[in-house]
Amino acid sequence: MKDIVSLPVLVLIRFYQVVFSPFFSVIFGANCRYEVTCSQFAEKAVRRNGAIRALPQILLRLLSCNPWFTFRGEVKREGIYGK
């Protein structure tokens, strides 16, 4: 973790993964646009870059997760998945 803000953000992400994500999958079906889900992406981004630096990447990913978003590239960046 990179900063003190990361821990509460990671707790919120994990809470979403355990409580809300299964509920949404049952209601709306499991039809994620990306192979790594947005919550998994967010968790990795926060762990690698810290919550503050990861926020723009997470927001772009979440905004791209709808049928009206026109960005046609993959949102993953160097440093999140690492090499």
Backbone torsions as a table, in degrees:
resi	resn	phi	psi	omega
1	MET	NA	142.4	-173.8
2	LYS	-95.0	-26.9	-176.9
3	ASP	-150.0	175.0	-176.7
4	ILE	-72.1	-20.5	179.9
5	VAL	-76.5	-21.7	-174.6
6	SER	-62.6	-40.9	-176.7
7	LEU	-61.4	-50.5	177.6
8	PRO	-62.8	-34.9	178.3
9	VAL	-66.2	-42.4	178.5
10	LEU	-65.0	-36.3	176.6
11	VAL	-64.2	-42.7	178.2
12	LEU	-64.6	-41.2	177.9
13	ILE	-62.6	-44.7	-179.7
14	ARG	-64.8	-39.8	177.0
15	PHE	-59.5	-44.8	177.4
16	TYR	-60.2	-44.5	-178.0
17	GLN	-62.8	-36.9	-175.7
18	VAL	-84.9	-39.3	-172.0
19	VAL	-97.4	-55.9	-171.2
20	PHE	-85.3	-39.4	-175.8
21	SER	-58.3	-46.7	177.4
22	PRO	-63.0	-36.9	178.6
23	PHE	-63.1	-46.6	179.0
24	PHE	-64.9	-35.2	178.3
25	SER	-64.2	-37.5	178.7
26	VAL	-70.5	-43.6	-176.6
27	ILE	-72.7	-50.5	-173.0
28	PHE	-101.4	-10.0	-176.0
29	GLY	87.6	155.8	-179.4
30	ALA	-88.6	89.9	-177.8
31	ASN	-131.2	57.0	-179.3
32	CYS	-74.0	140.6	-179.8
33	ARG	-71.4	-28.9	-174.6
34	TYR	-110.6	151.4	178.8
35	GLU	-70.7	-41.3	170.6
36	VAL	-90.4	119.3	-175.8
37	THR	-63.3	163.2	-178.3
38	CYS	-62.0	-37.0	-179.8
39	SER	-70.5	-36.0	175.7
40	GLN	-67.2	-41.1	176.2
41	PHE	-59.0	-46.4	-179.3
42	ALA	-62.5	-42.8	179.7
43	GLU	-61.4	-46.1	179.5
44	LYS	-64.7	-40.3	-179.7
45	ALA	-63.8	-42.6	179.6
46	VAL	-67.1	-41.3	179.7
47	ARG	-63.9	-39.4	-176.2
48	ARG	-84.1	-37.6	-170.7
49	ASN	-113.7	-9.7	-173.3
50	GLY	86.9	156.8	-173.2
51	ALA	-65.4	-39.4	-175.7
52	ILE	-68.2	-47.7	-179.8
53	ARG	-71.0	-27.7	-177.6
54	ALA	-81.4	-19.8	-174.6
55	LEU	-55.2	-48.7	178.7
56	PRO	-61.7	-37.3	179.0
57	GLN	-66.1	-41.2	179.7
58	ILE	-66.6	-43.9	179.7
59	LEU	-62.6	-42.5	177.7
60	LEU	-61.9	-41.7	178.6
61	ARG	-63.3	-46.0	179.9
62	LEU	-64.7	-39.7	178.2
63	LEU	-66.2	-29.9	-179.0
64	SER	-80.6	-4.6	-175.5
65	CYS	-92.4	44.2	174.5
66	ASN	-146.7	159.0	-175.0
67	PRO	-70.6	-12.8	-176.4
68	TRP	-95.3	-5.9	-178.8
69	PHE	-75.5	133.0	-173.1
70	THR	-96.1	-8.0	178.9
71	PHE	-65.6	126.9	-174.2
72	ARG	-107.1	7.6	-179.8
73	GLY	-103.6	164.4	175.0
74	GLU	-75.1	141.1	-174.6
75	VAL	-83.7	-15.6	-174.5
76	LYS	-62.9	141.8	-175.4
77	ARG	-120.3	157.8	170.9
78	GLU	-59.4	141.9	177.7
79	GLY	99.8	-27.0	177.4
80	ILE	-81.8	-49.7	179.2
81	TYR	-92.6	-21.2	176.2
82	GLY	67.4	164.2	175.9
83	LYS	-130.6	NA	NA
